[in-house]
Every structure is written in structure tokens, then in C-alpha cells.
Amino acid sequence: MHLQFFLHAIAFYYQYLQEQRRDPAFLLKRSGFIGCGDGDRNLSTEKYRL
């Protein structure tokens, strides 16, 4: 009986995770990501590069 409970819980959680999958473009829009590009290494004056 306890084993069945865990099997159902795992199956339910797996289904929940599958429903949460989103389109990558949707996730980028939701995150507020603006964009990226290439340029000279000294293009930015900020000191946040790795």
C-alpha cells in the first residue's frame, strides 16, 4: 500500500514537471532578457567582465 502511494506521487510529480515545460522564447521573454551581441573587448567601460 505504501509503495503504491509513492509510485502515484512520483507519477503525479513527473506529469506536473512535463506540463511546466515552456517554449525557450517564452522563457527568455518572461525573464526580461534583452539580447546580446559581439563587439570589441574594450567597447564597455564597465568592469563586470569575467
LINVEN-V350128 format. One record per residue. N is the residue number from 1. RES is the residue in one letter. PHI is phi as a letter, one per 20 degrees, with the letter a starting at -180 (NA if undefined). Layout:
N & RES & PHI
N & RES & PHI
//
This chain:
1 & M & NA
2 & H & f
3 & L & f
4 & Q & f
5 & F & f
6 & F & f
7 & L & f
8 & H & f
9 & A & f
10 & I & f
11 & A & f
12 & F & f
13 & Y & f
14 & Y & f
15 & Q & f
16 & Y & g
17 & L & f
18 & Q & f
19 & E & f
20 & Q & e
21 & R & f
22 & R & c
23 & D & f
24 & P & g
25 & A & f
26 & F & f
27 & L & f
28 & L & f
29 & K & f
30 & R & f
31 & S & f
32 & G & n
33 & F & f
34 & I & e
35 & G & r
36 & C & b
37 & G & a
38 & D & d
39 & G & a
40 & D & f
41 & R & f
42 & N & e
43 & L & f
44 & S & e
45 & T & e
46 & E & f
47 & K & d
48 & Y & d
49 & R & f
50 & L & f
//
